[in-house]
């Protein structure tokens, strides 16, 4: 699940690299792998896409994705009093499984969190200043590079 580039974005290094695990991945057991990273344009013109995924998940990966969604909402400091953003299904592409995105913003664009769950993996990514359609399309493209 770790890739030097995903969906046309480069894994950022140096001062733009991710230095910690921003979202609690849930219980990690032997054989599971946690992958995190910031992906973006080398010119730094747009906010990087924060990615976090877990593979070889022994339990229901949908439940793990829900855990990651909640963690990402905490990471962006979403106020639950504004309501719970509803995840909407996205066409998962050739890898199948289930892909969902939710808009954590009061406007048509803003923070979008997308997640996938399939037979053994669960992952989420944060797209800042995006729309559901844009983030969903990019997330599916990134997934093709990240999950091989």
Long-range contacts (C-beta under 8 A, 24 or more apart in sequence): 1-33, 1-35, 1-53, 1-55, 1-121, 1-123, 1-146, 1-147, 2-35, 2-37, 2-146, 3-145, 3-146, 3-148, 5-39, 5-145, 6-39, 6-51, 6-141, 6-142, 6-143, 6-145, 6-146, 7-39, 7-138, 7-139, 7-141, 7-142, 7-143, 7-144, 7-145, 8-141, 9-39, 9-40, 9-41, 9-48, 9-49, 9-138, 9-142, 10-39, 10-40, 10-41, 10-42, 11-37, 11-38, 11-39, 12-37, 12-38, 12-39, 12-40, 12-48, 16-40, 16-44, 16-48, 18-50, 21-52, 22-50, 22-52, 22-75, 23-52, 23-68, 23-71, 23-72, 23-74, 23-75, 23-124, 24-67, 24-71, 25-52, 25-54, 25-67, 25-68, 25-71, 26-54, 26-64, 26-67, 26-68, 28-54, 29-58, 31-56, 32-56, 32-57, 32-58, 35-123, 35-146, 39-142, 46-128, 46-129, 47-128, 47-129, 49-125, 49-126, 49-127, 49-138, 49-142, 50-75, 50-125, 50-126, 51-123, 51-124, 51-125, 51-142, 51-146, 52-123, 52-124, 52-125, 53-121, 53-122, 53-123, 53-124, 53-146, 53-147, 54-121, 54-122, 54-123, 55-120, 55-121, 56-120, 56-121, 57-120, 57-121, 57-122, 61-97, 61-117, 61-118, 61-119, 61-120, 61-121, 61-122, 62-98, 62-117, 62-122, 64-117, 64-122, 65-98, 65-100, 65-115, 65-116, 65-117, 65-122, 65-123, 65-124, 68-115, 68-122, 68-123, 68-124, 69-102, 69-113, 69-115, 69-124, 71-124, 72-113, 72-124, 72-126, 73-104, 73-113, 75-126, 76-104, 76-111, 76-113, 76-126, 78-104, 78-111, 82-106, 85-113, 87-115, 88-132, 90-114, 90-136, 90-139, 90-140, 91-136, 91-140, 92-116, 92-118, 92-140, 93-140, 93-143, 93-144, 94-144, 95-143, 95-144, 95-147, 97-121, 99-136, 99-139, 99-140, 99-143, 101-132, 101-135, 101-136, 101-139, 102-132, 103-131, 103-132, 112-136, 114-139, 116-143, 116-147, 118-147, 121-147, 123-147
